[in-house]
Amino acid sequence: MSNTSDEQFTGSPDPENELGYRLDPAKPLVLLLGWVDHEGILSSLKASGQQYKKKLLDSLPKNWESIIDLFTEFKVTAVVGKIPAHVLSLVMDERYIDVRERLFAAIGAIPNQIFMFEDIIEGEQKDKFREEYAPYPSREVMGAAVVYLQEHGVQILPYTTRAEVTVLAEAFLDDINRNLIFRMYVPSGRLWAAEADRFLQLFQDYLTRVEQLEVRLDQKRTEHGVVYEFHGHPPAGQNSLEADFQEFSRIMALFEVDSDTAAKLLAEKGKNVQEIARLISKYSKEAKRLQLDIKHEAEAKSVSIRHRLESELLDLDPTPQEWERIQALVNGAIPRQGGIASDILVLGSVAVPLATAPVQITYNVRPQFIGTVNGVIAEEINGNQHFEPEHHQLIELIARHGVDKSKELETAVYEIADRGVEKVGRLRAKQKLIAFLVECGKKTGDVAFGVLQTYIEKQLGL
């Protein structure tokens, strides 16, 4: 075990102590776990006036108990940590079974960011001299510990350099300081991009006027897309707006088919009768308008695609039968309407290139048509930015395995491809996607994900 761990286990001078730094129980607290107190991170905390406490996990269960006590004594607003390999063996040690449940449940209940060396997450020790490894537990122990942490809401990000930890931790703490709750990327020119913008603005209106939350919506525009960020405070007992978003989507969908039931649901949420009546009228009209605009936009895109293909394939002289088959491909590429939210917020999965969708190749179309048809459909539906095949493969993989993180991961795929997004945002997106690919590889046994990892790193110029 490293000298750091020996100090904690043998009772040598405690590296957690910070002379001259007195904590105030009345103020929020940021908890730093492990040796993550880099100069840049501490400077960021001090500049924003946030108090912090450092604790080490490579220690006895008694010290873990003292970490739990911090959640009782203070309002812990965020946890930032770095876990080396040998701490994972403690997570699975039977002496820690009781305390680990309470500790990681407390950490998972609030915003947290735990960094872990990339090779440790992959379960393969490539450099035996790195301090992140010693002593190196078995692959099975590390895998079980990572799964346990993730099941308790611990957000793990891989890293390869100390600088990455500093940059990403600073960005995370800045997001916490600005009360960032949710972010989403919508490509410019994508099918229903304008409707997505209106829907998200209506959602912010719903949060403030119906749910009585202090939430603002910010937009960051690049040449290729828009990043939407919700800032504020989620309802008590929640870390996100997911439940509120689902409820709002359900109400808006009901306004399309059963306005009386939708109005009743909305009326149950407010005491101001006049205000609620006004909102019922507003949301009812907006739901119907959005649905009509969604329909019209889909029809317009279908016509636009057909006209472009007629022009670009003219020299190849398709037969009438081939034109029918091409039109069938176009119709199949336009998503079927399934409700307002499900239509306009399905980010990248609306346009799947024919080359990555074998089920559609059953149409008898000349091979020389395929590239043109793919390109026109992808550009008209996904927007004007050219995406490589790996981009679409990532989107498909996320649709199958992303589960409750699918929107967050889809946003990350678009962010790494958009060089107009700030560098730290693209780096954060890269780390999220790498962690996702590693997890998928472990579950499916597919080693081909290395190609997608190479694509992700190439987007950042690595």
C-alpha positions in Angstrom: 0.0 0.0 0.0 1.2 3.5 -0.8 2.6 5.8 1.9 -0.6 7.9 1.7 -2.6 4.9 2.8 -0.1 3.9 5.5 -0.5 7.3 7.2 -4.2 6.8 7.5 -4.0 3.2 8.7 -1.1 3.6 11.1 -2.1 6.9 12.8 0.6 9.1 11.3 -0.2 12.8 10.8 -3.6 13.1 9.3 -3.5 14.6 5.8 -7.2 15.5 6.2 -6.4 18.2 8.7 -6.3 21.8 7.3 -4.7 24.2 9.8 -6.5 27.5 10.2 -9.6 26.4 8.2 -12.7 26.5 10.4 -15.9 25.1 9.0 -19.3 26.9 9.4 -22.2 24.4 9.9 -24.6 27.1 8.7 -22.9 27.2 5.2 -23.1 24.6 2.4 -20.2 22.2 2.2 -18.3 20.7 -0.8 -16.9 17.3 0.1 -13.5 16.3 -1.4 -12.8 12.6 -1.3 -9.2 11.3 -1.8 -6.3 13.2 -3.2 -8.3 15.4 -5.5 -7.4 18.7 -3.8 -5.4 20.0 -6.7 -4.4 23.7 -6.6 -6.8 24.6 -9.4 -9.8 22.9 -7.7 -9.1 24.6 -4.3 -8.6 28.0 -6.0 -12.0 27.6 -7.7 -13.7 26.7 -4.5 -12.1 29.6 -2.6 -12.8 32.1 -5.4 -16.5 31.2 -5.3 -16.6 31.4 -1.5 -17.5 27.8 -1.0 -16.2 25.9 2.0 -14.9 22.4 1.6 -13.7 19.4 3.6 -11.2 16.8 2.5 -11.6 13.1 3.6 -9.8 10.0 2.6 -11.4 6.6 1.7 -8.2 4.7 2.0 -8.8 4.4 5.8 -10.6 2.4 8.4 -14.4 2.0 8.7 -14.3 4.5 11.6 -13.1 7.2 9.2 -15.9 6.3 6.8 -18.3 6.9 9.6 -16.9 10.3 10.2 -17.6 11.1 6.5 -21.2 10.1 6.9 -21.4 12.4 9.9 -20.6 15.3 7.6 -23.9 14.8 5.8 -25.7 15.2 9.1 -23.7 18.2 10.4 -23.7 20.1 7.1 -25.7 20.6 3.9 -23.3 18.9 1.5 -24.0 20.3 -1.9 -21.6 18.3 -4.0 -19.0 15.5 -3.7 -15.8 15.5 -5.9 -13.4 12.6 -5.5 -10.7 10.4 -6.9 -10.7 6.7 -6.1 -7.5 4.7 -6.7 -7.6 0.9 -7.3 -6.9 -0.2 -3.8 -9.9 1.7 -2.4 -12.1 -0.5 -4.5 -10.9 -3.5 -2.5 -12.2 -1.7 0.6 -15.6 -1.1 -1.0 -15.9 -4.9 -1.3 -14.3 -5.7 2.1 -16.7 -7.4 4.5 -15.5 -5.1 7.3 -17.0 -2.1 5.4 -20.3 -3.7 4.4 -22.5 -1.8 6.9 -20.8 1.6 6.6 -20.5 1.5 2.8 -24.2 1.3 2.2 -24.9 4.4 4.2 -21.9 6.3 2.8 -22.5 5.7 -0.9 -26.3 6.2 -0.6 -25.6 9.6 0.9 -23.1 10.4 -1.9 -25.4 9.2 -4.6 -28.3 11.3 -3.3 -26.5 14.6 -4.2 -24.6 15.8 -7.3 -21.3 14.0 -7.3 -18.3 13.4 -9.6 -15.9 10.6 -8.8 -12.8 10.2 -11.0 -11.2 6.8 -11.6 -8.1 6.1 -13.7 -9.2 4.9 -17.2 -7.3 1.6 -17.1 -8.9 0.7 -13.7 -12.4 1.1 -15.1 -11.4 -1.1 -18.1 -10.0 -3.7 -15.6 -6.6 -3.9 -17.3 -3.4 -2.8 -15.6 -1.2 -1.4 -18.4 1.4 0.4 -16.3 2.5 -1.4 -13.1 4.4 1.6 -11.8 1.4 4.0 -11.5 0.4 4.8 -8.0 -3.3 4.5 -9.0 -2.8 0.8 -9.0 -0.9 -0.2 -5.9 -1.9 -2.6 -4.5 -3.9 -3.8 -7.5 -7.0 -5.8 -6.6 -8.3 -8.6 -8.8 -10.3 -7.7 -11.9 -13.4 -9.3 -10.4 -13.2 -7.3 -7.2 -12.7 -4.0 -9.1 -15.6 -4.8 -11.5 -17.9 -5.7 -8.6 -17.0 -2.5 -6.8 -17.6 -0.3 -9.8 -21.0 -1.8 -10.4 -21.9 -1.3 -6.7 -20.9 2.3 -6.8 -22.9 3.0 -10.0 -26.0 1.2 -8.5 -25.8 3.7 -5.6 -25.8 6.8 -7.9 -22.1 7.4 -7.8 -21.1 9.1 -11.1 -17.8 7.8 -12.3 -15.7 9.6 -14.9 -12.4 8.1 -16.3 -9.3 10.1 -16.5 -5.7 9.7 -17.8 -4.0 12.8 -16.6 -4.1 14.9 -13.4 -4.8 18.0 -15.6 -8.1 16.3 -16.9 -9.2 15.8 -13.3 -8.5 19.5 -12.5 -10.3 20.8 -15.5 -13.4 18.6 -15.3 -13.7 19.0 -11.5 -13.6 22.8 -11.8 -16.3 22.6 -14.5 -18.4 20.4 -12.4 -18.1 22.7 -9.4 -18.9 25.7 -11.6 -22.1 23.9 -12.8 -23.1 23.2 -9.2 -22.4 26.9 -8.3 -24.6 28.0 -11.2 -27.3 25.4 -10.2 -27.2 23.6 -13.5 -29.9 20.9 -13.5 -30.2 19.7 -17.1 -28.6 20.3 -20.5 -29.5 19.3 -24.0 -28.0 19.8 -27.5 -30.2 20.2 -30.6 -28.4 20.4 -34.0 -29.2 23.3 -36.2 -31.4 22.5 -39.2 -32.5 19.2 -37.6 -36.1 18.1 -38.2 -38.3 19.8 -35.6 -35.5 21.9 -34.1 -37.8 24.9 -34.0 -40.5 22.9 -32.3 -38.0 21.6 -29.8 -37.0 25.1 -28.9 -40.7 26.1 -28.3 -41.3 22.9 -26.3 -38.4 23.6 -24.0 -39.4 27.2 -23.4 -42.9 26.0 -22.5 -41.4 23.5 -20.1 -39.5 26.3 -18.4 -42.8 28.3 -18.2 -44.5 25.3 -16.7 -41.8 24.8 -14.0 -42.0 28.5 -12.9 -45.7 29.1 -13.1 -47.2 25.7 -12.2 -44.5 23.9 -10.2 -43.5 27.2 -8.6 -39.8 26.5 -9.1 -37.0 29.0 -9.6 -35.7 27.8 -12.9 -34.2 29.7 -15.9 -33.4 28.5 -19.4 -30.1 29.5 -21.0 -29.1 28.9 -24.6 -25.6 28.7 -26.0 -25.6 28.8 -29.9 -22.8 27.5 -32.1 -22.5 27.3 -35.9 -24.0 23.8 -35.8 -26.4 23.7 -32.9 -27.8 25.0 -29.6 -27.0 23.9 -26.1 -30.0 24.3 -23.8 -29.3 24.6 -20.0 -31.8 24.6 -17.2 -30.5 26.4 -14.0 -32.2 26.5 -10.7 -33.4 24.1 -8.0 -35.3 20.9 -8.6 -38.2 19.9 -6.4 -37.4 18.8 -2.9 -36.0 15.2 -2.8 -35.1 15.2 -6.5 -31.7 15.7 -8.2 -33.1 16.4 -11.6 -36.1 17.5 -13.6 -36.7 14.1 -15.2 -40.0 13.5 -13.3 -41.3 17.0 -14.0 -40.4 16.7 -17.7 -42.2 13.4 -18.0 -45.3 14.9 -16.2 -45.3 18.0 -18.5 -44.9 15.8 -21.6 -47.8 13.7 -20.5 -50.0 16.7 -19.9 -49.1 18.2 -23.3 -49.8 14.8 -25.0 -53.2 14.6 -23.3 -54.1 18.1 -24.6 -53.9 16.5 -28.1 -56.4 13.7 -27.4 -58.3 14.5 -24.1 -58.1 18.1 -23.2 -60.6 17.8 -20.3 -58.3 15.3 -18.5 -55.3 17.4 -19.2 -57.0 20.5 -17.8 -58.0 18.6 -14.7 -54.4 17.4 -14.1 -53.2 21.0 -14.5 -55.9 22.4 -12.2 -54.8 20.0 -9.4 -51.4 21.7 -9.4 -52.3 25.2 -8.5 -54.4 27.3 -6.1 -54.7 30.4 -8.2 -57.8 29.5 -10.2 -57.5 32.4 -12.7 -53.8 31.7 -13.4 -54.4 28.0 -13.9 -57.3 28.7 -16.2 -55.1 31.0 -18.3 -52.3 28.3 -18.4 -54.8 25.6 -19.4 -55.9 27.7 -22.4 -52.3 28.5 -23.3 -51.0 25.0 -23.1 -54.0 23.6 -24.9 -53.4 25.9 -27.9 -49.7 25.4 -27.9 -50.1 21.6 -27.8 -52.4 21.6 -30.9 -50.2 24.1 -32.7 -47.0 22.1 -32.0 -48.7 18.9 -33.2 -49.8 20.6 -36.4 -46.4 22.1 -37.0 -44.7 18.7 -36.4 -47.0 17.2 -39.0 -46.4 20.0 -41.5 -42.6 20.0 -41.0 -42.5 16.2 -41.6 -44.4 16.6 -44.8 -42.2 19.5 -45.9 -39.1 17.5 -45.2 -40.4 14.5 -47.2 -41.1 16.8 -50.2 -37.7 18.5 -49.9 -35.9 15.2 -49.8 -37.8 13.9 -52.8 -37.0 17.1 -54.8 -33.3 17.0 -54.0 -33.1 13.3 -54.9 -34.9 13.9 -58.2 -32.4 16.5 -59.1 -29.3 14.7 -57.9 -30.2 11.3 -59.3 -31.5 12.6 -62.7 -28.3 11.7 -64.6 -28.5 8.1 -63.3 -32.0 7.8 -64.9 -33.9 5.8 -62.3 -36.8 3.7 -63.5 -40.3 4.5 -62.3 -40.1 1.4 -60.1 -36.8 2.6 -58.6 -38.4 6.0 -57.9 -41.2 4.2 -56.0 -38.6 2.3 -53.9 -36.6 5.5 -53.2 -39.8 7.3 -52.1 -40.5 4.3 -49.8 -37.0 4.7 -48.3 -37.7 8.5 -47.7 -41.0 7.8 -46.1 -39.4 5.2 -43.8 -36.7 7.7 -42.8 -39.2 10.3 -41.5 -40.1 9.4 -37.9 -43.7 8.5 -37.3 -45.5 10.8 -35.0 -45.8 9.4 -31.5 -46.6 12.5 -29.4 -45.1 15.9 -29.0 -42.2 15.1 -26.7 -41.3 11.8 -28.3 -41.2 13.4 -31.7 -39.3 16.6 -31.2 -36.8 15.6 -28.6 -35.6 12.3 -30.1 -32.2 13.8 -30.8 -30.0 11.7 -33.1 -32.0 8.6 -33.7 -34.4 10.1 -36.2 -32.1 9.5 -39.2 -30.3 6.3 -39.5 -28.1 5.9 -42.6 -29.1 3.0 -44.8 -25.6 1.5 -44.5 -26.2 1.1 -40.7 -29.8 -0.1 -41.0 -29.6 -3.5 -42.8 -33.4 -4.0 -42.5 -33.9 -1.2 -45.0 -31.6 -2.7 -47.6 -34.4 -5.1 -48.6 -35.5 -2.5 -51.1 -34.0 -3.3 -54.5 -32.1 0.0 -55.2 -29.0 0.2 -57.4 -25.9 0.5 -55.2 -24.8 3.7 -56.9 -28.0 5.4 -55.5 -27.3 4.5 -51.9 -24.6 7.1 -51.1 -26.7 9.9 -52.5 -29.9 8.8 -50.8 -28.1 8.4 -47.4 -26.5 11.8 -47.6 -29.6 13.7 -48.6 -31.8 12.1 -45.9 -29.2 12.5 -43.2 -28.6 16.2 -44.0 -32.3 17.1 -44.3 -33.3 15.3 -41.0 -30.2 15.5 -38.8 -29.1 19.0 -39.8 -26.5 20.6 -42.0 -23.5 19.2 -40.2 -21.8 16.2 -41.8 -21.5 13.2 -39.4 -19.2 10.3 -39.8 -20.5 6.7 -39.7 -19.1 6.3 -36.1 -21.4 9.2 -35.0 -24.5 7.3 -36.1 -23.1 4.0 -34.6 -22.8 5.8 -31.2 -26.3 7.1 -31.4 -27.7 3.6 -32.2 -25.6 2.1 -29.3 -27.0 4.7 -26.9 -30.5 4.0 -28.0 -30.0 0.3 -27.1 -28.0 0.6 -23.9 -28.2 4.2 -22.7 -31.3 3.6 -20.6 -32.0 6.6 -18.3 -28.8 8.4 -19.5 -29.7 8.3 -23.2 -30.4 12.0 -23.6 -27.3 13.0 -21.7 -25.2 10.6 -23.8 -26.8 11.7 -27.1 -26.0 15.3 -26.2 -22.3 14.2 -25.6 -22.1 12.7 -29.0 -23.2 15.9 -30.7 -20.9 18.0 -28.4 -17.7 16.2 -29.4 -18.6 16.7 -33.1 -19.2 20.4 -32.7 -16.0 22.3 -32.5 -17.9 25.4 -31.5 -18.7 23.9 -28.1 -16.2 25.1 -25.4 -13.2 22.8 -24.9 -14.1 21.7 -21.4 -17.6 20.7 -22.5 -16.2 18.5 -25.3 -13.7 17.0 -22.9 -16.5 16.2 -20.4 -18.6 14.7 -23.2 -15.6 12.5 -24.3 -15.1 11.1 -20.8 -18.8 10.3 -20.4 -18.8 8.4 -23.7 -15.6 6.5 -22.9 -17.1 5.4 -19.6 -20.3 4.3 -21.5 -18.3 2.3 -24.1 -16.3 0.6 -21.4 -19.4 -0.4 -19.5 -21.1 -1.6 -22.8 -18.0 -3.6 -23.7 -18.1 -5.4 -20.3 -21.8 -6.3 -20.6 -21.8 -7.4 -24.2 -18.2 -8.7 -24.5 -17.8 -6.7 -27.7 -14.2 -5.6 -28.3 -15.1 -3.6 -31.4 -16.0 -0.6 -29.3 -12.3 0.4 -29.5 -13.1 1.8 -33.0 -15.7 4.1 -31.5 -13.3 5.2 -28.7 -10.7 6.0 -31.4 -13.3 8.1 -33.2 -14.2 10.0 -30.0 -10.5 10.8 -29.3 -10.0 11.9 -32.9 -12.8 14.4 -32.5 -10.8 16.1 -29.8 -7.6 15.9 -31.7 -6.0 13.3 -29.5 
